[in-house]
Amino acid sequence: MTPETDNASIKALITRSLKRPFLLMAFTFNRINRQFREY
């Protein structure tokens, strides 16, 4: 295993773990925005 492929897999892991909370945050933010618009 070369360091390049190792770095690529680590980057993929990081982006995957970062994407999940970000999507959750965007989802909750959209819901909050919708509630504010209704009032």
mmJSON file of the N, C-alpha and C atoms, coordinates in Angstrom:
{"data_MODEL":{"atom_site":{
"group_PDB":["ATOM","ATOM","ATOM","ATOM","ATOM","ATOM","ATOM","ATOM","ATOM","ATOM","ATOM","ATOM","ATOM","ATOM","ATOM","ATOM","ATOM","ATOM","ATOM","ATOM","ATOM","ATOM","ATOM","ATOM","ATOM","ATOM","ATOM","ATOM","ATOM","ATOM","ATOM","ATOM","ATOM","ATOM","ATOM","ATOM","ATOM","ATOM","ATOM","ATOM","ATOM","ATOM","ATOM","ATOM","ATOM","ATOM","ATOM","ATOM","ATOM","ATOM","ATOM","ATOM","ATOM","ATOM","ATOM","ATOM","ATOM","ATOM","ATOM","ATOM","ATOM","ATOM","ATOM","ATOM","ATOM","ATOM","ATOM","ATOM","ATOM","ATOM","ATOM","ATOM","ATOM","ATOM","ATOM","ATOM","ATOM","ATOM","ATOM","ATOM","ATOM","ATOM","ATOM","ATOM","ATOM","ATOM","ATOM","ATOM","ATOM","ATOM","ATOM","ATOM","ATOM","ATOM","ATOM","ATOM","ATOM","ATOM","ATOM","ATOM","ATOM","ATOM","ATOM","ATOM","ATOM","ATOM","ATOM","ATOM","ATOM","ATOM","ATOM","ATOM","ATOM","ATOM","ATOM","ATOM","ATOM"],
"id":[1,2,3,4,5,6,7,8,9,10,11,12,13,14,15,16,17,18,19,20,21,22,23,24,25,26,27,28,29,30,31,32,33,34,35,36,37,38,39,40,41,42,43,44,45,46,47,48,49,50,51,52,53,54,55,56,57,58,59,60,61,62,63,64,65,66,67,68,69,70,71,72,73,74,75,76,77,78,79,80,81,82,83,84,85,86,87,88,89,90,91,92,93,94,95,96,97,98,99,100,101,102,103,104,105,106,107,108,109,110,111,112,113,114,115,116,117],
"type_symbol":["N","C","C","N","C","C","N","C","C","N","C","C","N","C","C","N","C","C","N","C","C","N","C","C","N","C","C","N","C","C","N","C","C","N","C","C","N","C","C","N","C","C","N","C","C","N","C","C","N","C","C","N","C","C","N","C","C","N","C","C","N","C","C","N","C","C","N","C","C","N","C","C","N","C","C","N","C","C","N","C","C","N","C","C","N","C","C","N","C","C","N","C","C","N","C","C","N","C","C","N","C","C","N","C","C","N","C","C","N","C","C","N","C","C","N","C","C"],
"label_atom_id":["N","CA","C","N","CA","C","N","CA","C","N","CA","C","N","CA","C","N","CA","C","N","CA","C","N","CA","C","N","CA","C","N","CA","C","N","CA","C","N","CA","C","N","CA","C","N","CA","C","N","CA","C","N","CA","C","N","CA","C","N","CA","C","N","CA","C","N","CA","C","N","CA","C","N","CA","C","N","CA","C","N","CA","C","N","CA","C","N","CA","C","N","CA","C","N","CA","C","N","CA","C","N","CA","C","N","CA","C","N","CA","C","N","CA","C","N","CA","C","N","CA","C","N","CA","C","N","CA","C","N","CA","C","N","CA","C"],
"label_alt_id":[null,null,null,null,null,null,null,null,null,null,null,null,null,null,null,null,null,null,null,null,null,null,null,null,null,null,null,null,null,null,null,null,null,null,null,null,null,null,null,null,null,null,null,null,null,null,null,null,null,null,null,null,null,null,null,null,null,null,null,null,null,null,null,null,null,null,null,null,null,null,null,null,null,null,null,null,null,null,null,null,null,null,null,null,null,null,null,null,null,null,null,null,null,null,null,null,null,null,null,null,null,null,null,null,null,null,null,null,null,null,null,null,null,null,null,null,null],
"label_comp_id":["MET","MET","MET","THR","THR","THR","PRO","PRO","PRO","GLU","GLU","GLU","THR","THR","THR","ASP","ASP","ASP","ASN","ASN","ASN","ALA","ALA","ALA","SER","SER","SER","ILE","ILE","ILE","LYS","LYS","LYS","ALA","ALA","ALA","LEU","LEU","LEU","ILE","ILE","ILE","THR","THR","THR","ARG","ARG","ARG","SER","SER","SER","LEU","LEU","LEU","LYS","LYS","LYS","ARG","ARG","ARG","PRO","PRO","PRO","PHE","PHE","PHE","LEU","LEU","LEU","LEU","LEU","LEU","MET","MET","MET","ALA","ALA","ALA","PHE","PHE","PHE","THR","THR","THR","PHE","PHE","PHE","ASN","ASN","ASN","ARG","ARG","ARG","ILE","ILE","ILE","ASN","ASN","ASN","ARG","ARG","ARG","GLN","GLN","GLN","PHE","PHE","PHE","ARG","ARG","ARG","GLU","GLU","GLU","TYR","TYR","TYR"],
"label_asym_id":["A","A","A","A","A","A","A","A","A","A","A","A","A","A","A","A","A","A","A","A","A","A","A","A","A","A","A","A","A","A","A","A","A","A","A","A","A","A","A","A","A","A","A","A","A","A","A","A","A","A","A","A","A","A","A","A","A","A","A","A","A","A","A","A","A","A","A","A","A","A","A","A","A","A","A","A","A","A","A","A","A","A","A","A","A","A","A","A","A","A","A","A","A","A","A","A","A","A","A","A","A","A","A","A","A","A","A","A","A","A","A","A","A","A","A","A","A"],
"label_entity_id":["1","1","1","1","1","1","1","1","1","1","1","1","1","1","1","1","1","1","1","1","1","1","1","1","1","1","1","1","1","1","1","1","1","1","1","1","1","1","1","1","1","1","1","1","1","1","1","1","1","1","1","1","1","1","1","1","1","1","1","1","1","1","1","1","1","1","1","1","1","1","1","1","1","1","1","1","1","1","1","1","1","1","1","1","1","1","1","1","1","1","1","1","1","1","1","1","1","1","1","1","1","1","1","1","1","1","1","1","1","1","1","1","1","1","1","1","1"],
"label_seq_id":[1,1,1,2,2,2,3,3,3,4,4,4,5,5,5,6,6,6,7,7,7,8,8,8,9,9,9,10,10,10,11,11,11,12,12,12,13,13,13,14,14,14,15,15,15,16,16,16,17,17,17,18,18,18,19,19,19,20,20,20,21,21,21,22,22,22,23,23,23,24,24,24,25,25,25,26,26,26,27,27,27,28,28,28,29,29,29,30,30,30,31,31,31,32,32,32,33,33,33,34,34,34,35,35,35,36,36,36,37,37,37,38,38,38,39,39,39],
"pdbx_PDB_ins_code":[null,null,null,null,null,null,null,null,null,null,null,null,null,null,null,null,null,null,null,null,null,null,null,null,null,null,null,null,null,null,null,null,null,null,null,null,null,null,null,null,null,null,null,null,null,null,null,null,null,null,null,null,null,null,null,null,null,null,null,null,null,null,null,null,null,null,null,null,null,null,null,null,null,null,null,null,null,null,null,null,null,null,null,null,null,null,null,null,null,null,null,null,null,null,null,null,null,null,null,null,null,null,null,null,null,null,null,null,null,null,null,null,null,null,null,null,null],
"Cartn_x":[0.855,0.0,0.889,0.707,1.516,0.912,1.717,1.192,0.117,0.193,-0.803,-2.195,-2.299,-3.604,-4.088,-3.15,-3.502,-4.103,-3.477,-3.99,-5.371,-5.562,-6.847,-7.95,-7.66,-8.675,-8.971,-7.937,-8.145,-9.002,-8.702,-9.488,-10.939,-11.157,-12.518,-13.251,-12.553,-13.157,-13.535,-12.621,-12.868,-14.05,-14.069,-15.169,-16.494,-16.466,-17.708,-18.211,-17.296,-17.689,-18.061,-17.523,-17.861,-19.175,-19.45,-20.663,-21.922,-21.883,-23.084,-23.597,-22.767,-23.255,-23.649,-22.949,-23.267,-24.646,-24.968,-26.284,-27.361,-27.087,-28.035,-28.254,-27.161,-27.246,-28.074,-27.819,-28.561,-30.04,-30.327,-31.713,-32.44,-31.826,-32.458,-32.576,-31.559,-31.587,-32.751,-32.98,-34.097,-35.427,-35.54,-36.784,-37.02,-35.966,-36.094,-36.507,-35.89,-36.22,-37.689,-38.173,-39.564,-40.506,-40.173,-41.022,-41.043,-39.891,-39.827,-40.659,-40.664,-41.416,-42.919,-43.345,-44.777,-45.279,-44.458,-44.899,-44.966],
"Cartn_y":[-1.202,0.0,1.25,2.074,3.294,4.394,5.344,6.45,7.249,7.288,8.065,7.463,6.154,5.51,5.582,5.517,5.622,6.995,8.026,9.381,9.526,8.913,9.009,8.377,7.205,6.535,7.337,7.948,8.778,9.989,10.606,11.766,11.372,10.2,9.726,9.524,8.955,8.746,10.073,11.043,12.352,13.044,13.047,13.721,13.046,11.701,10.989,11.351,11.375,11.671,13.137,14.004,15.426,15.722,14.969,15.231,14.93,13.84,13.421,14.492,14.992,16.039,17.301,17.594,18.807,18.694,17.523,17.312,17.42,16.849,16.914,18.361,19.13,20.538,21.314,21.082,21.773,21.406,20.142,19.69,20.401,20.44,21.102,22.598,23.186,24.615,24.946,24.089,24.307,24.231,23.288,23.153,24.384,24.881,26.076,27.265,27.395,28.495,28.442,27.233,27.077,27.516,27.131,27.496,29.006,29.65,31.101,31.801,31.243,31.866,31.794,30.724,30.575,31.639,32.048,33.016,34.427],
"Cartn_z":[0.0,0.0,0.0,-1.002,-1.092,-0.237,0.196,1.023,0.301,-1.025,-1.779,-1.635,-1.817,-1.685,-0.242,0.702,2.112,2.398,1.856,2.038,1.417,0.255,-0.432,0.414,0.999,1.815,3.073,3.64,4.837,4.478,3.335,2.899,2.674,2.07,1.822,3.143,4.128,5.446,6.086,6.003,6.625,5.957,4.624,3.924,4.244,4.359,4.669,6.059,7.028,8.406,8.571,7.705,7.796,7.09,6.027,5.245,6.048,6.829,7.548,8.511,9.442,10.354,9.619,8.52,7.763,7.132,6.582,5.987,7.059,8.229,9.343,9.763,9.819,10.2,9.181,7.903,6.851,6.924,7.221,7.315,8.449,9.632,10.777,10.523,9.885,9.587,8.662,7.659,6.743,7.481,8.409,9.171,10.033,10.674,11.516,10.658,9.489,8.586,8.185,7.905,7.495,8.614,9.845,10.981,11.166,10.978,11.144,10.076,8.864,7.777,8.041,8.714,8.971,9.934,10.882,11.896,11.347],
"occupancy":[1.0,1.0,1.0,1.0,1.0,1.0,1.0,1.0,1.0,1.0,1.0,1.0,1.0,1.0,1.0,1.0,1.0,1.0,1.0,1.0,1.0,1.0,1.0,1.0,1.0,1.0,1.0,1.0,1.0,1.0,1.0,1.0,1.0,1.0,1.0,1.0,1.0,1.0,1.0,1.0,1.0,1.0,1.0,1.0,1.0,1.0,1.0,1.0,1.0,1.0,1.0,1.0,1.0,1.0,1.0,1.0,1.0,1.0,1.0,1.0,1.0,1.0,1.0,1.0,1.0,1.0,1.0,1.0,1.0,1.0,1.0,1.0,1.0,1.0,1.0,1.0,1.0,1.0,1.0,1.0,1.0,1.0,1.0,1.0,1.0,1.0,1.0,1.0,1.0,1.0,1.0,1.0,1.0,1.0,1.0,1.0,1.0,1.0,1.0,1.0,1.0,1.0,1.0,1.0,1.0,1.0,1.0,1.0,1.0,1.0,1.0,1.0,1.0,1.0,1.0,1.0,1.0],
"B_iso_or_equiv":[0.0,0.0,0.0,0.0,0.0,0.0,0.0,0.0,0.0,0.0,0.0,0.0,0.0,0.0,0.0,0.0,0.0,0.0,0.0,0.0,0.0,0.0,0.0,0.0,0.0,0.0,0.0,0.0,0.0,0.0,0.0,0.0,0.0,0.0,0.0,0.0,0.0,0.0,0.0,0.0,0.0,0.0,0.0,0.0,0.0,0.0,0.0,0.0,0.0,0.0,0.0,0.0,0.0,0.0,0.0,0.0,0.0,0.0,0.0,0.0,0.0,0.0,0.0,0.0,0.0,0.0,0.0,0.0,0.0,0.0,0.0,0.0,0.0,0.0,0.0,0.0,0.0,0.0,0.0,0.0,0.0,0.0,0.0,0.0,0.0,0.0,0.0,0.0,0.0,0.0,0.0,0.0,0.0,0.0,0.0,0.0,0.0,0.0,0.0,0.0,0.0,0.0,0.0,0.0,0.0,0.0,0.0,0.0,0.0,0.0,0.0,0.0,0.0,0.0,0.0,0.0,0.0],
"pdbx_formal_charge":[null,null,null,null,null,null,null,null,null,null,null,null,null,null,null,null,null,null,null,null,null,null,null,null,null,null,null,null,null,null,null,null,null,null,null,null,null,null,null,null,null,null,null,null,null,null,null,null,null,null,null,null,null,null,null,null,null,null,null,null,null,null,null,null,null,null,null,null,null,null,null,null,null,null,null,null,null,null,null,null,null,null,null,null,null,null,null,null,null,null,null,null,null,null,null,null,null,null,null,null,null,null,null,null,null,null,null,null,null,null,null,null,null,null,null,null,null],
"auth_seq_id":[1,1,1,2,2,2,3,3,3,4,4,4,5,5,5,6,6,6,7,7,7,8,8,8,9,9,9,10,10,10,11,11,11,12,12,12,13,13,13,14,14,14,15,15,15,16,16,16,17,17,17,18,18,18,19,19,19,20,20,20,21,21,21,22,22,22,23,23,23,24,24,24,25,25,25,26,26,26,27,27,27,28,28,28,29,29,29,30,30,30,31,31,31,32,32,32,33,33,33,34,34,34,35,35,35,36,36,36,37,37,37,38,38,38,39,39,39],
"auth_comp_id":["MET","MET","MET","THR","THR","THR","PRO","PRO","PRO","GLU","GLU","GLU","THR","THR","THR","ASP","ASP","ASP","ASN","ASN","ASN","ALA","ALA","ALA","SER","SER","SER","ILE","ILE","ILE","LYS","LYS","LYS","ALA","ALA","ALA","LEU","LEU","LEU","ILE","ILE","ILE","THR","THR","THR","ARG","ARG","ARG","SER","SER","SER","LEU","LEU","LEU","LYS","LYS","LYS","ARG","ARG","ARG","PRO","PRO","PRO","PHE","PHE","PHE","LEU","LEU","LEU","LEU","LEU","LEU","MET","MET","MET","ALA","ALA","ALA","PHE","PHE","PHE","THR","THR","THR","PHE","PHE","PHE","ASN","ASN","ASN","ARG","ARG","ARG","ILE","ILE","ILE","ASN","ASN","ASN","ARG","ARG","ARG","GLN","GLN","GLN","PHE","PHE","PHE","ARG","ARG","ARG","GLU","GLU","GLU","TYR","TYR","TYR"],
"auth_asym_id":["A","A","A","A","A","A","A","A","A","A","A","A","A","A","A","A","A","A","A","A","A","A","A","A","A","A","A","A","A","A","A","A","A","A","A","A","A","A","A","A","A","A","A","A","A","A","A","A","A","A","A","A","A","A","A","A","A","A","A","A","A","A","A","A","A","A","A","A","A","A","A","A","A","A","A","A","A","A","A","A","A","A","A","A","A","A","A","A","A","A","A","A","A","A","A","A","A","A","A","A","A","A","A","A","A","A","A","A","A","A","A","A","A","A","A","A","A"],
"auth_atom_id":["N","CA","C","N","CA","C","N","CA","C","N","CA","C","N","CA","C","N","CA","C","N","CA","C","N","CA","C","N","CA","C","N","CA","C","N","CA","C","N","CA","C","N","CA","C","N","CA","C","N","CA","C","N","CA","C","N","CA","C","N","CA","C","N","CA","C","N","CA","C","N","CA","C","N","CA","C","N","CA","C","N","CA","C","N","CA","C","N","CA","C","N","CA","C","N","CA","C","N","CA","C","N","CA","C","N","CA","C","N","CA","C","N","CA","C","N","CA","C","N","CA","C","N","CA","C","N","CA","C","N","CA","C","N","CA","C"],
"pdbx_PDB_model_num":[1,1,1,1,1,1,1,1,1,1,1,1,1,1,1,1,1,1,1,1,1,1,1,1,1,1,1,1,1,1,1,1,1,1,1,1,1,1,1,1,1,1,1,1,1,1,1,1,1,1,1,1,1,1,1,1,1,1,1,1,1,1,1,1,1,1,1,1,1,1,1,1,1,1,1,1,1,1,1,1,1,1,1,1,1,1,1,1,1,1,1,1,1,1,1,1,1,1,1,1,1,1,1,1,1,1,1,1,1,1,1,1,1,1,1,1,1]
}}}
